[in-house]
Amino acid sequence: MTCHVTRSGYSIWAAEDEADPAGLRRLRNRLSHVVLLKWEETGEEHKLKLYDIQPDSSGRLAWAAVEEAFGADLVEISDEGTPGLLQVGDRAGLTIDTFQPGDTILVNVSRKAQAQTAAEVASGYFGKNKYGVLGLAPSSAASFENYNELQKLRINAPFFLSGRPASAKAPPLALVHEVFGEFLTDADSIQPSPDTFDFVLEACAMLADFYADEKIRQQLFNRLLGRFLGKDIYSVSLTEGVSATGGSIVDSLDKPEFASLHVEYKEDMSTGTASDPSAEIMSYHYCLLNRMAPKSRLASSPCFGVVVIGCMLWICGLAFVGKLAFQPLTPMFPMLDLRPGQPAYMEQLARAFEALRHGVTRLGKEYAASPLGVRPAHFVPYPLTNSARWLEVQHLVNIDSLLFFARDAQTETAKVIKYVTKYSTEVHQALSDTGLAPVLYDTVQLKGGFMQVEMELLAEEDGWTRLDMMSAEELSRVQPAVLAALDRVHALRLPDGGSVVLADCRPCNVMVRIVDGGLVDVRFIDFDWAGRAGVVRYPCFMNHRDVPWPDGVKEFEHALQIHDTRLLTRHLPKMSTAATDGWLS
């Protein structure tokens, strides 16, 4: 049974074999978010209850009730092979026709982007009082109990996209605003100026000292950092009645409209730190955004943060993407003078602060040049926000993916836009030239390590289907063409004379179309790991839990063509042992 249900904001897939843990893992691997719909009886009422399946810290599945009904948002129902499976959606829940009490249906909910206005987003995330929907002073919000409640127990949790818990993941800030990608590039490669080296030595000496009153460290370092950045850093109240920040660079001390930097201080670790400084710095920035909502000077309200815990320091980024997002931009640095033994470490510190100075300066100029207005309040990579270049931008799969649909404003061509940190343009182009991959239109290297890949859209309305979405009968029909296409890929030669390996030849990366006369078109997609066979290596953090990789496939090992073949054939209808062995030999 495969049931497709479309509802406002969600695409739901039901799977057979709901009791099969391996099937559950396959769903989690294929799509973004697994839930369970369970039939429940309450007196004379019958309803389906929606549960969220989240892995806990040990990786086991935990359950949490998140919603009792889909309600009036249900807009369309269609099913295959099970007429009347789901019928009517109302605020009492979904009614059911052919299932009995106690039956369960495994489904996947894949959140799609919704065209919410900034005002609509603000109405749900911000409030009229000084603390907004947060409801807590920043120092209180950062306590263990309150931060845990904000991130895990509240309705619509997590409140912040801070990476705590792991499901509270923010999109890469390097794609939210170019200033963060520029910081990451600069922190890795920029040549610090002489005064930056002087600042680092002075900062190390200052922060490594012991202070009976932490306020003294705060005042001294605010003054030193402000002088280095060329901006005054003040402890300022971002909203009337809210306690002042540890230090901020703002446009005005009286009702500021933007901040390009916040500094948060905590007592030395040896005294015990009672709260999470990242939660506190997010809460301060939230209070500023809450007062200004739904208006802002820049769409994502980007801001740098510096967290100081005694002699420990790290630099982070803050941005609004529908919720306030936080990501570290550096590791936690012990601010210690490690000359002469570790010059590379001292250079790393200097590059980080040189990058921070460039970033804060750039943000200040952009904020000052941008008028206050109501701006988009959801995440779209900054290159796609250029309306003169792109139209109809939307998430292609779900809001967690970095795959987008966009229409070229000049040619009106529908394109797939993908953001990756590693990609074999050479392999994609070689396959595209021989009709074995979508047309590759362009690639753009972005600051911060990301690449923007623009390619042809293989649309469902044009007959294209992912191999992993086909039935066993359909797979049997297309199997010879798919295997022949893979043979053609392996026979190609790259400009250096090497042969091609795809390295991730799972069925989800194979698109198939049956054309007039029964001919089968095959296109391979996803060339993140591809390269020259026997030379390119598999990446780290491969998914060994859900993907049955062939023998020899693991992190850092060379990718071989036989791996492509064995991985793909594992998902095709079983052939006789003799035929399989002969074909693989």
C-alpha positions in Angstrom: 0.0 0.0 0.0 1.3 3.5 -0.9 -0.9 6.4 0.1 -0.2 9.9 -0.9 -1.9 12.7 1.1 -1.4 16.4 0.3 -2.2 18.8 3.1 -1.2 22.4 3.6 2.5 22.4 4.2 2.9 18.6 4.3 3.5 15.7 2.0 2.6 12.4 3.7 3.7 8.9 2.6 2.3 5.8 4.2 4.4 2.6 4.2 3.5 -1.1 4.4 5.3 -3.3 6.9 4.9 -0.8 9.7 6.3 -3.3 12.3 9.5 -3.7 10.4 12.3 -1.6 12.1 14.4 -1.8 8.9 11.5 -0.4 7.0 11.3 2.4 9.5 15.0 3.1 9.1 14.6 3.2 5.3 11.8 5.8 5.6 14.0 7.9 7.9 16.8 7.7 5.4 14.7 8.5 2.4 12.7 11.3 3.8 13.0 14.0 6.4 10.7 13.2 9.3 9.0 10.0 10.4 5.8 9.9 12.4 3.2 7.4 13.4 -0.6 7.7 12.9 -2.4 5.6 15.5 -6.1 4.8 15.7 -7.5 5.8 19.1 -11.0 5.5 20.6 -12.4 7.9 23.1 -15.9 6.9 24.0 -17.9 7.1 20.8 -15.2 9.2 19.0 -12.6 7.7 16.6 -9.6 9.7 15.6 -6.1 9.3 14.3 -3.4 10.6 16.6 -0.1 12.0 15.2 3.1 11.0 17.0 6.6 12.2 16.3 9.5 9.7 16.2 12.7 11.3 17.3 16.0 9.6 18.1 17.2 10.3 21.6 20.9 10.9 22.5 21.6 7.2 22.3 20.1 6.9 18.9 17.0 4.9 20.0 13.6 6.1 19.0 11.6 8.1 21.4 7.9 9.1 21.1 6.3 12.4 21.7 2.7 13.4 21.0 2.7 16.5 18.8 -0.7 16.9 17.3 -4.1 15.2 17.7 -5.6 16.1 14.3 -4.7 17.4 10.9 -7.8 19.6 11.1 -9.1 21.8 8.3 -5.7 22.0 6.7 -6.3 18.8 4.8 -6.9 19.9 1.3 -6.6 16.8 -0.9 -6.6 13.0 -0.6 -5.6 10.4 -3.1 -4.7 6.8 -2.7 -3.6 3.7 -4.7 -5.1 0.3 -4.1 -6.9 1.1 -0.9 -10.1 3.1 -1.8 -11.4 5.2 1.1 -8.3 4.8 3.2 -8.5 8.4 4.4 -11.7 10.3 3.8 -12.5 13.5 5.6 -10.3 15.9 7.6 -11.9 18.1 10.3 -10.9 19.5 13.6 -11.9 16.2 15.4 -9.3 14.3 13.4 -9.2 12.2 10.3 -11.9 9.6 9.8 -11.0 6.2 8.4 -13.0 3.7 6.4 -11.1 0.4 6.0 -9.0 0.3 9.1 -10.0 -1.1 12.5 -9.2 0.2 16.0 -5.6 -0.7 16.9 -4.3 -0.6 13.4 -1.3 1.6 12.8 0.0 3.3 9.7 3.6 4.4 9.4 3.9 7.7 7.5 6.5 10.3 6.7 5.9 14.0 7.1 8.1 16.1 4.9 7.6 19.8 5.6 7.5 21.9 2.5 8.1 25.7 2.3 5.0 27.9 2.8 4.6 31.3 1.4 4.1 33.0 4.7 4.5 36.8 4.9 6.9 38.3 7.4 3.9 39.6 9.4 2.4 36.1 9.6 5.7 34.6 10.8 6.0 37.5 13.3 2.5 36.9 14.7 3.4 33.4 15.7 7.0 33.9 16.9 6.9 37.4 18.4 4.7 39.0 20.9 3.7 42.5 22.2 5.3 42.4 25.6 9.0 43.1 26.1 10.0 39.4 26.1 7.7 38.4 23.3 6.7 34.8 23.0 10.0 33.9 24.7 8.4 35.1 28.0 11.6 35.1 29.9 14.5 37.4 30.6 17.5 36.4 28.6 19.4 35.4 31.8 16.5 33.2 32.8 16.0 31.7 29.4 19.6 30.4 29.5 19.2 28.4 32.6 19.2 24.6 32.2 15.5 24.1 33.1 14.2 27.0 31.0 16.4 26.3 28.0 15.4 22.6 28.0 11.7 23.7 28.2 12.1 26.1 25.3 13.8 23.6 23.1 11.9 20.4 23.9 8.6 20.9 25.8 6.9 24.0 24.5 4.3 23.9 21.7 6.2 24.5 18.4 9.5 23.6 20.1 12.3 24.2 19.5 12.2 27.9 20.1 15.7 28.5 18.8 17.5 26.7 16.0 20.6 26.2 18.0 21.5 22.6 17.5 20.3 21.7 21.0 18.8 19.1 20.8 20.1 17.7 17.5 16.7 18.1 15.8 16.9 21.9 16.4 19.1 22.3 13.4 19.5 25.6 11.6 20.3 26.0 7.9 24.0 26.8 7.2 24.5 30.4 8.1 27.0 30.6 5.2 23.9 30.4 3.0 21.7 32.7 5.0 23.9 35.8 4.5 27.1 36.1 2.6 28.9 37.8 5.5 29.0 34.4 7.4 30.5 32.5 4.4 33.0 35.3 4.0 33.9 35.0 7.7 34.5 31.3 7.3 36.7 31.8 4.3 38.7 34.6 5.9 39.1 32.7 9.1 40.7 29.9 7.1 43.0 31.9 4.8 43.1 35.7 5.4 46.5 37.3 6.2 46.1 39.2 9.5 47.4 42.7 9.8 50.2 43.6 12.4 47.7 45.3 14.7 45.6 42.0 14.8 48.6 40.1 16.1 49.1 42.8 18.8 45.4 42.6 19.7 45.6 38.8 20.1 48.5 38.9 22.5 46.9 41.6 24.6 43.6 39.7 24.6 45.3 36.5 25.7 47.0 38.3 28.6 43.8 40.0 29.7 41.5 37.0 29.5 44.0 34.6 31.1 44.1 36.6 34.2 42.0 36.0 37.3 39.2 38.5 38.3 37.4 38.5 41.6 34.6 40.4 39.9 33.7 39.2 36.4 32.4 42.7 35.6 36.0 43.9 35.5 36.9 41.3 32.8 33.8 42.4 30.9 34.6 46.1 31.0 38.3 45.6 30.1 37.6 43.3 27.2 34.7 45.3 25.8 37.1 48.3 25.6 39.9 46.3 24.1 37.7 44.5 21.5 35.8 47.8 20.6 39.1 49.6 20.0 40.3 46.7 17.7 37.0 46.6 15.7 36.8 50.4 15.5 33.4 50.5 17.1 32.2 51.3 20.6 30.9 48.3 22.5 28.2 49.2 25.1 26.3 47.2 27.6 22.9 48.2 26.3 19.2 47.3 26.9 17.8 46.3 23.5 14.2 46.6 24.7 12.8 48.8 27.5 12.8 47.0 30.7 15.1 44.2 29.6 18.4 43.8 31.3 21.5 45.1 29.4 23.6 42.8 27.2 27.2 42.0 28.1 28.2 44.2 25.2 26.8 45.1 21.8 27.6 47.2 18.7 24.3 48.9 17.8 23.1 51.9 15.8 21.7 53.7 18.8 21.7 53.3 22.5 18.1 54.5 22.6 15.9 51.9 21.0 18.4 50.5 18.6 17.1 49.1 15.2 20.0 46.7 14.6 23.0 45.1 16.1 26.1 43.8 14.3 27.7 42.2 17.4 26.8 40.9 20.8 29.3 39.8 23.5 28.2 37.5 26.3 30.2 36.9 29.4 30.1 34.1 32.0 32.2 33.5 35.1 35.3 31.4 34.9 34.6 27.7 34.4 36.4 27.0 37.7 33.5 28.8 39.5 30.8 26.8 37.7 28.7 28.2 34.9 25.0 28.0 35.7 23.6 28.7 32.2 24.2 28.4 28.5 25.8 31.6 27.2 24.7 30.8 23.6 21.0 30.7 24.8 21.5 34.0 26.5 23.0 35.7 23.5 20.2 34.3 21.3 17.6 35.6 23.8 19.1 39.2 23.7 19.0 39.2 19.9 15.4 37.8 20.0 14.3 40.7 22.2 15.7 43.2 19.7 13.9 41.4 16.8 10.7 41.1 18.8 10.6 44.9 19.4 11.1 45.6 15.7 8.9 42.8 14.2 7.8 42.4 11.5 10.2 45.1 10.3 14.0 44.8 9.9 16.8 46.4 8.0 18.1 43.2 6.6 15.9 40.1 5.9 17.7 37.7 8.2 18.8 40.3 10.8 22.4 38.8 10.8 24.6 39.4 13.8 27.9 38.1 15.1 28.4 36.9 18.7 31.4 36.5 20.9 31.0 34.3 24.0 33.6 34.7 26.8 33.7 32.2 29.7 36.7 33.2 31.8 39.7 32.6 29.5 37.7 30.6 26.9 36.2 32.4 23.8 34.4 31.5 20.6 32.7 33.4 17.8 29.2 32.6 16.5 26.6 33.8 14.1 23.0 34.7 14.7 20.2 35.1 12.0 16.4 35.0 11.7 15.1 32.2 9.4 11.5 32.0 10.6 13.1 31.2 14.0 16.2 32.6 15.5 19.2 30.5 14.4 22.6 30.2 16.0 25.8 28.4 14.8 29.4 28.5 16.1 31.8 29.9 13.5 34.9 28.9 15.4 35.9 26.3 17.9 36.2 27.3 21.6 39.6 29.0 21.9 41.6 28.9 25.1 42.9 32.5 25.1 46.4 31.6 26.1 49.7 32.8 24.6 51.2 29.5 23.2 54.3 31.0 21.6 56.8 29.7 20.6 55.6 26.1 20.6 52.2 26.5 18.7 52.5 29.3 16.2 49.8 27.8 14.0 47.3 28.1 16.8 48.2 31.7 17.4 47.8 32.4 13.7 44.4 30.7 13.8 43.3 33.1 16.6 44.6 36.1 14.6 42.7 35.0 11.4 39.5 34.6 13.4 39.6 38.1 14.8 40.7 39.6 11.5 37.7 37.9 9.9 35.4 39.2 12.7 36.6 42.8 12.1 35.8 42.5 8.4 32.4 40.9 9.1 31.3 43.4 11.7 32.4 46.3 9.5 30.5 44.9 6.5 27.3 44.3 8.5 27.4 47.9 9.9 27.6 49.3 6.4 24.8 47.1 5.0 22.5 47.8 7.9 23.1 51.6 7.7 22.4 51.5 3.9 19.2 49.4 4.2 15.9 51.2 5.1 13.6 49.7 7.7 10.9 47.5 6.1 8.9 44.3 6.2 11.1 41.6 4.6 11.0 37.9 3.9 11.1 35.9 7.1 11.9 32.3 5.9 15.2 30.7 4.8 16.2 31.0 1.1 19.9 31.0 0.3 21.0 34.5 -0.3 22.0 34.0 -4.0 18.4 33.1 -4.8 17.0 36.3 -3.2 18.0 38.3 -6.3 14.6 38.8 -7.9 16.3 40.1 -11.1 17.9 36.7 -11.5 15.5 34.2 -10.0 11.7 33.8 -9.9 9.3 31.3 -8.1 12.0 30.1 -5.6 10.8 27.3 -3.4 12.1 24.2 -1.6 12.1 21.2 -3.9 11.9 18.5 -1.3 11.4 19.9 2.2 12.5 22.9 4.3 15.5 21.0 5.7 17.0 20.2 2.3 19.4 22.4 0.3 17.6 21.6 -3.0 15.5 24.3 -4.6 13.3 24.9 -7.6 13.8 28.3 -9.3 12.9 29.8 -12.6 15.5 31.8 -14.5 14.1 35.3 -14.8 15.8 35.9 -18.2 15.1 32.6 -20.0 12.1 31.4 -17.9 13.9 28.0 -17.7 12.9 25.9 -14.7 16.0 24.8 -12.8 17.1 22.7 -9.9 19.5 24.6 -7.6 21.6 22.6 -5.2 24.0 23.7 -2.5 26.9 21.4 -1.7 30.4 21.6 -0.2 31.8 18.9 -2.6 30.7 18.2 -6.1 32.2 16.6 -9.2 31.4 19.1 -12.0 33.7 17.0 -14.3 31.6 13.8 -13.8 28.3 15.6 -14.1 29.3 17.3 -17.3 30.7 14.1 -18.8 27.4 12.3 -18.1 25.3 15.2 -19.3 27.1 15.3 -22.6 26.1 11.7 -23.3 22.5 12.1 -22.1 23.0 10.2 -18.8 22.5 13.1 -16.4 20.4 16.4 -16.3 21.8 19.3 -18.2 24.4 21.1 -16.1 23.8 24.9 -16.6 26.3 26.4 -14.2 28.3 26.1 -11.0 29.2 29.0 -8.7 31.7 28.8 -5.9 30.4 30.7 -2.8 32.3 32.0 0.2 32.3 29.6 3.1 32.9 26.5 1.1 29.5 26.0 -0.6 29.0 25.6 -4.3 25.8 26.5 -6.1 24.9 23.9 -8.8 22.3 24.8 -11.4 20.9 21.9 -13.4 17.9 20.7 -15.5 14.7 19.9 -13.7 13.5 16.3 -14.3 9.9 17.0 -13.5 7.2 14.4 -12.6 4.8 15.9 -15.1 7.3 15.1 -17.8 7.3 11.4 -16.8 10.4 11.3 -14.6 10.3 9.0 -11.5 12.9 8.1 -8.9 13.9 4.5 -9.1 13.3 4.0 -5.4 9.6 5.1 -5.8 8.8 2.3 -8.4 6.9 -0.8 -7.7 8.6 -4.3 -8.1 6.7 -4.7 -11.4 8.0 -1.4 -12.7 11.5 -2.1 -11.6 11.5 -5.4 -13.5 10.5 -3.5 -16.6 13.2 -0.8 -16.4 16.0 -2.9 -14.9 17.8 -3.8 -18.2 17.9 -0.2 -19.3 19.2 1.0 -15.8 22.0 -1.6 -15.8 22.9 -0.8 -19.4 23.0 2.9 -18.5 25.4 2.2 -15.6 27.6 0.3 -18.0 27.7 3.3 -20.3 28.7 5.5 -17.3 31.5 3.2 -16.4 32.8 3.1 -20.0 33.2 6.9 -20.1 36.6 8.5 -19.9 37.3 11.8 -18.1 39.7 14.4 -19.6 42.6 12.9 -17.7 41.9 9.5 -19.1 40.4 8.1 -15.9 37.1 6.2 -15.7 34.0 7.3 -13.8 32.7 6.2 -10.4 29.4 7.5 -9.0 30.2 6.4 -5.4 26.5 6.9 -4.3 24.6 4.8 -6.8 21.5 4.3 -4.7 18.1 4.1 -6.4 17.1 7.5 -5.0 19.9 8.9 -7.3 18.5 7.3 -10.5 15.7 8.9 -12.5 13.7 6.9 -15.0 11.2 7.8 -17.7 9.3 5.5 -20.0 8.7 7.2 -23.4 6.7 6.4 -26.5 7.3 2.9 -27.7 8.3 1.6 -24.3 11.8 3.0 -24.5 13.4 3.8 -21.1 15.3 7.0 -20.4 17.8 6.9 -17.5 19.5 9.8 -15.8 21.9 9.7 -12.9 21.9 12.5 -10.3 23.8 13.5 -7.2 27.6 13.7 -8.0 28.7 14.9 -4.5 31.0 11.9 -4.1 31.7 11.1 -7.7 35.1 11.2 -9.4 37.8 9.2 -10.9 37.4 5.5 -10.1 40.1 4.2 -7.7 41.2 7.8 -6.9 38.3 9.5 -5.2 37.6 8.4 -1.7 34.4 8.0 0.3 33.7 10.9 2.7 33.4 10.7 6.5 30.1 10.3 8.4 28.5 7.9 5.9 25.1 6.4 6.9 26.0 2.8 7.8 22.8 2.4 9.9 20.3 2.7 7.1 22.2 2.0 3.9 23.4 -1.5 3.0 26.8 -0.4 1.5 28.7 -3.2 -0.3 31.8 -4.7 1.2 34.8 -2.3 0.9 32.7 0.8 1.1 33.5 2.9 4.2 35.0 6.3 5.1 38.2 7.3 3.3 38.4 4.1 1.2 38.8 4.4 -2.6 35.5 4.3 -4.6 35.4 1.6 -7.2 33.0 0.9 -10.1 32.1 -2.5 -8.7 30.7 -0.7 -5.6 28.3 1.2 -7.9 27.1 -2.0 -9.5 26.7 -3.9 -6.2 24.9 -1.1 -4.5 22.4 -0.6 -7.3 21.7 -4.3 -7.9 20.9 -4.8 -4.2 17.8 -2.7 -4.8 16.7 -4.2 -8.1 14.5 -7.4 -8.4 16.6 -10.5 -7.6 18.1 -12.2 -10.6 19.3 -15.8 -10.6 22.6 -16.3 -8.7 24.4 -17.4 -11.9 23.1 -14.4 -13.9 24.1 -12.0 -11.1 27.6 -13.5 -10.6 28.2 -13.5 -14.3 27.1 -9.9 -14.8 29.2 -8.7 -11.9 32.3 -10.5 -12.8 
